[in-house]
Amino acid sequence: MHRFAIVLLAALVVANAGASPLAYVPNEKSGTVSVIDIATDSVVGTLAAGKRPRGIAADPAGHTLYVSDASAGALLVIDTASGATVASIALGKSPEGVNASADGRYVAVAVEENNSVALVDAQARAVLAQIPVQGKNPEHAVFSPDGRWLLVSAEEAEQVDLIDVAQRRQVGSIAVGLRPRGMGFSPDGQRAYIACEMVSTVYVVDLATRKVLASIPAGKNSNGIAVHPDGKTVYVSNGVDGTVMQIDTARNAVSATIAVGKRPWNMAMTPDGARLYVANGRSGSVSVIDTASARRLRDIAVGELPWGVVIR
């Protein structure tokens, strides 16, 4: 069967997958997005997504995916019902992490070789601003829950940069460890959790004072971050160890360590916080973790080099 026919068939399956949330996984080497029905933890579709899909986000309703294609230097806009790419927005060289604001108005993309963050109008499907940042090779740009701020991590930095979304410019930096990667906010937006890969540490940052409140030793090459909806627990993936650590935010201490696949990267949590989905880059799989018991339930085979997960 030709690839186009496979993707078309998969899109039809996705459109009829029912009301349960879906997890979308960009596979960088395969050039696809795997679609997982989390009711059954099975792959129900595969969508074409350029040549090197990396970052991924979705609009609040889950009708649209935003996927960075590093090869094309573009943000792909994918309709989840049909599986079709309906727009391609030029960004610059090597776009990586993608994040959507909670209200669905904006999409932010870290553009690595431009040392900038592209702020995209989701409705107009157009770049509003290319915002320079101090950190070299930015990887993630994450909106605060209220949409006021963008926090930006970069591979060649020992700080995270803070962008004022309304002003569309960097307004400060917060010193952390070498090579900050994954980031997440507490539900109230008062704290940010930043995984710094080269020092294998998670930093807890107070957004009001822009100061580090705590540094939490993690596993080797800590990378992805996911925050539980109740704010009581944060999860960090450890790339070399092949583990995910559970952090108790009241104590700022690791409370459990869960083995997953090889080179766990970015992660996403179900809306109810019951399960965590972890992209394992070198295993070509997604590990599913039960958050109540801190136990890996299963692994789901996806494409090659899965980069992350978004759930809608």
C-alpha positions as CSV (number, residue, x, y, z in Angstrom):
1,M,0.0,0.0,0.0
2,H,1.3,3.5,-0.9
3,R,2.3,5.8,1.9
4,F,-0.5,8.3,0.9
5,A,-3.1,5.6,1.2
6,I,-1.8,4.5,4.6
7,V,-2.0,8.0,5.9
8,L,-5.4,8.6,4.4
9,L,-6.7,5.4,6.0
10,A,-5.2,6.3,9.3
11,A,-6.8,9.7,9.2
12,L,-10.2,8.1,8.7
13,V,-9.6,5.9,11.7
14,V,-8.6,9.0,13.8
15,A,-11.7,10.9,12.7
16,N,-13.8,8.0,14.0
17,A,-11.8,7.2,17.1
18,G,-14.6,8.5,19.5
19,A,-14.6,11.0,22.3
20,S,-11.7,9.7,24.4
21,P,-8.6,11.9,24.5
22,L,-5.9,11.2,21.9
23,A,-2.1,11.4,22.3
24,Y,-0.1,12.7,19.4
25,V,3.6,11.7,19.1
26,P,5.9,13.3,16.5
27,N,8.5,10.8,15.2
28,E,11.5,12.8,14.0
29,K,13.2,10.1,11.9
30,S,10.0,8.7,10.5
31,G,8.5,12.0,9.4
32,T,5.1,11.1,11.0
33,V,2.9,11.7,14.0
34,S,1.5,8.6,15.7
35,V,-2.0,8.9,17.1
36,I,-2.8,7.0,20.3
37,D,-6.2,6.4,21.7
38,I,-5.6,6.6,25.4
39,A,-8.8,4.6,26.2
40,T,-7.1,1.5,24.8
41,D,-3.4,2.7,24.6
42,S,-3.2,1.6,21.0
43,V,-2.0,3.4,17.9
44,V,-5.1,4.3,15.8
45,G,-3.5,6.4,13.1
46,T,-0.3,7.8,11.5
47,L,-0.2,11.3,10.1
48,A,2.3,12.6,7.6
49,A,4.3,15.5,9.2
50,G,7.1,16.7,7.0
51,K,10.6,15.3,7.1
52,R,11.8,16.0,10.7
53,P,8.9,16.7,13.1
54,R,10.0,17.7,16.5
55,G,7.9,19.9,18.7
56,I,4.1,19.5,18.9
57,A,1.2,21.4,20.4
58,A,-2.6,21.4,20.0
59,D,-5.4,24.0,20.2
60,P,-7.6,23.7,23.3
61,A,-10.3,21.9,21.4
62,G,-7.9,19.4,19.9
63,H,-9.0,20.2,16.3
64,T,-5.6,21.4,15.2
65,L,-2.0,20.2,15.7
66,Y,1.0,22.5,15.4
67,V,4.2,20.6,14.5
68,S,7.7,22.0,13.9
69,D,9.4,20.5,10.8
70,A,13.1,21.1,11.4
71,S,14.0,20.1,7.9
72,A,11.7,22.7,6.2
73,G,12.1,25.4,8.9
74,A,8.4,25.6,9.2
75,L,5.4,25.1,11.5
76,L,3.0,22.6,10.1
77,V,-0.7,23.1,10.8
78,I,-2.5,19.8,10.8
79,D,-6.3,19.2,10.9
80,T,-6.9,16.3,13.3
81,A,-10.2,15.2,11.7
82,S,-8.8,14.7,8.2
83,G,-5.1,14.3,9.0
84,A,-4.2,16.8,6.3
85,T,-1.6,19.5,6.6
86,V,-3.6,22.7,5.9
87,A,-0.8,25.3,6.3
88,S,2.9,25.6,6.5
89,I,4.3,28.7,8.2
90,A,7.9,29.7,7.5
91,L,9.9,30.1,10.8
92,G,13.6,30.0,10.2
93,K,16.3,27.3,10.7
94,S,15.8,24.3,12.9
95,P,12.5,25.0,14.8
96,E,12.1,22.8,17.9
97,G,9.7,23.1,20.8
98,V,6.2,24.2,20.2
99,N,3.6,25.4,22.8
100,A,0.1,26.8,22.5
101,S,-1.4,29.4,24.9
102,A,-4.2,28.2,27.1
103,D,-6.7,30.4,25.3
104,G,-5.6,29.1,21.9
105,R,-4.7,32.6,20.6
106,Y,-1.0,32.1,20.2
107,V,1.6,29.4,19.3
108,A,5.2,29.8,20.3
109,V,8.1,28.1,18.6
110,A,11.7,28.0,19.7
111,V,13.8,28.6,16.5
112,E,17.2,27.1,17.3
113,E,19.6,28.6,14.7
114,N,17.8,32.0,14.7
115,N,18.2,32.3,18.5
116,S,14.6,33.5,18.6
117,V,11.1,32.6,19.5
118,A,8.4,32.8,16.8
119,L,5.1,34.1,18.1
120,V,2.3,32.9,15.8
121,D,-1.3,34.1,15.5
122,A,-3.2,30.8,15.6
123,Q,-6.3,32.1,13.8
124,A,-4.4,34.0,11.1
125,R,-1.7,31.4,10.8
126,A,0.9,34.0,10.6
127,V,4.1,35.0,12.5
128,L,3.4,38.1,14.6
129,A,7.0,38.5,15.8
130,Q,10.4,36.9,15.9
131,I,11.6,37.6,19.4
132,P,15.4,37.4,19.9
133,V,16.6,35.7,23.1
134,Q,19.9,35.7,24.9
135,G,20.3,31.9,25.2
136,K,21.9,30.2,22.2
137,N,20.0,27.4,20.4
138,P,16.6,27.8,22.2
139,E,14.8,24.5,22.5
140,H,11.5,25.2,24.3
141,A,9.3,28.2,24.7
142,V,6.5,27.6,27.2
143,F,3.5,29.9,28.1
144,S,2.6,30.6,31.7
145,P,-0.9,29.5,32.5
146,D,-2.2,33.0,32.3
147,G,-0.5,33.6,28.9
148,R,1.4,36.6,30.1
149,W,4.9,35.1,30.0
150,L,7.0,32.8,27.8
151,L,9.8,31.0,29.5
152,V,12.6,30.0,27.1
153,S,15.3,27.3,27.5
154,A,18.4,27.0,25.3
155,E,21.0,24.3,24.8
156,E,23.9,26.8,25.2
157,A,22.8,28.7,28.3
158,E,22.9,28.7,32.0
159,Q,19.7,30.7,32.3
160,V,16.1,30.7,31.1
161,D,14.9,33.8,29.3
162,L,11.6,35.5,30.1
163,I,9.5,37.1,27.4
164,D,6.6,39.5,28.0
165,V,4.0,38.3,25.5
166,A,2.2,41.6,25.2
167,Q,5.5,43.5,24.7
168,R,6.9,40.8,22.4
169,R,10.4,41.1,23.8
170,Q,12.7,39.5,26.4
171,V,12.4,41.3,29.7
172,G,14.7,39.2,31.9
173,S,16.7,36.0,32.6
174,I,16.8,33.6,35.5
175,A,20.1,31.9,36.3
176,V,19.9,28.1,36.5
177,G,22.2,25.2,35.6
178,L,23.9,24.4,32.3
179,R,21.7,23.4,29.3
180,P,18.1,24.0,30.5
181,R,15.7,21.8,28.6
182,G,12.1,20.9,29.6
183,M,10.0,23.3,31.6
184,G,6.6,23.3,33.3
185,F,4.5,25.7,35.4
186,S,2.6,25.0,38.6
187,P,-1.1,25.3,37.9
188,D,-1.3,28.8,39.6
189,G,1.7,30.0,37.5
190,Q,3.7,31.0,40.6
191,R,6.5,28.5,40.1
192,A,8.4,27.0,37.2
193,Y,10.2,23.7,37.1
194,I,13.3,23.5,34.8
195,A,15.3,20.4,34.0
196,C,19.0,21.2,33.3
197,E,20.6,18.4,31.4
198,M,24.3,18.9,32.0
199,V,24.0,19.2,35.8
200,S,21.2,16.6,36.1
201,T,19.1,18.9,38.3
202,V,15.6,20.3,38.4
203,Y,15.4,24.0,39.5
204,V,12.3,25.4,41.1
205,V,11.9,29.1,40.2
206,D,9.7,31.7,41.8
207,L,8.2,33.8,38.9
208,A,7.4,36.8,41.0
209,T,11.0,37.3,42.3
210,R,12.7,35.5,39.4
211,K,14.8,33.6,41.8
212,V,15.6,29.9,42.3
213,L,13.9,28.5,45.4
214,A,15.3,25.0,45.3
215,S,17.5,22.7,43.2
216,I,16.6,19.0,43.2
217,P,19.1,16.4,42.1
218,A,17.6,14.2,39.3
219,G,18.9,11.3,37.2
220,K,21.6,11.6,34.6
221,N,20.9,14.1,31.8
222,S,17.5,15.2,33.1
223,N,15.4,16.5,30.2
224,G,11.6,16.5,30.0
225,I,9.2,18.0,32.6
226,A,5.5,17.4,33.2
227,V,3.4,18.9,36.0
228,H,0.4,17.1,37.6
229,P,-2.8,19.2,37.4
230,D,-3.1,19.3,41.2
231,G,0.5,20.8,41.4
232,K,1.5,18.3,44.1
233,T,3.8,16.3,41.8
234,V,6.3,17.0,39.0
235,Y,7.9,14.5,36.7
236,V,11.3,14.6,35.1
237,S,12.7,12.3,32.4
238,N,16.4,11.2,32.7
239,G,17.9,10.5,29.2
240,V,20.9,8.5,30.1
241,D,19.3,6.6,33.0
242,G,16.2,5.6,31.1
243,T,14.0,6.7,34.0
244,V,11.3,9.1,35.1
245,M,11.5,10.6,38.6
246,Q,8.5,11.7,40.5
247,I,9.0,14.9,42.6
248,D,7.0,15.8,45.7
249,T,6.6,19.6,45.3
250,A,5.8,20.2,49.0
251,R,9.3,18.7,49.9
252,N,11.1,19.5,46.6
253,A,12.4,15.9,46.8
254,V,12.2,12.8,44.6
255,S,9.6,10.4,45.8
256,A,9.8,7.6,43.2
257,T,11.9,6.5,40.2
258,I,10.2,4.6,37.3
259,A,12.2,2.7,34.6
260,V,11.0,3.5,31.1
261,G,12.6,3.1,27.6
262,K,15.8,4.3,26.2
263,R,16.5,8.1,26.0
264,P,13.2,9.3,27.5
265,W,12.5,12.8,26.3
266,N,9.4,15.0,26.4
267,M,6.2,13.9,28.1
268,A,2.5,14.7,28.5
269,M,-0.1,14.0,31.1
270,T,-3.8,13.1,30.7
271,P,-6.2,15.9,31.7
272,D,-7.2,14.1,34.9
273,G,-3.5,13.5,35.8
274,A,-4.0,9.8,36.0
275,R,-1.4,8.8,33.4
276,L,1.8,10.1,32.1
277,Y,3.0,9.4,28.5
278,V,6.7,9.4,27.9
279,A,8.4,9.5,24.5
280,N,11.4,7.2,24.4
281,G,13.6,8.4,21.6
282,R,15.9,5.5,21.2
283,S,13.3,2.8,21.9
284,G,10.7,4.0,19.3
285,S,8.1,3.8,22.0
286,V,5.9,5.6,24.5
287,S,5.8,4.4,28.1
288,V,2.6,4.8,30.0
289,I,2.9,5.5,33.7
290,D,0.1,5.2,36.3
291,T,0.7,8.3,38.4
292,A,-1.1,7.1,41.5
293,S,1.1,4.0,41.9
294,A,4.2,5.4,40.2
295,R,4.3,2.3,38.0
296,R,4.9,1.8,34.3
297,L,1.9,0.1,32.8
298,R,3.0,-0.6,29.3
299,D,5.0,0.5,26.3
300,I,3.4,1.5,23.0
301,A,5.4,1.1,19.8
302,V,5.4,4.3,17.6
303,G,7.7,5.6,14.9
304,E,11.5,6.2,14.9
305,L,12.9,8.9,17.3
306,P,9.7,10.0,19.0
307,W,10.4,13.6,20.3
308,G,7.4,14.3,22.6
309,V,3.7,14.0,23.3
310,V,0.7,16.2,23.4
311,I,-2.7,15.0,24.6
312,R,-6.1,16.5,23.7
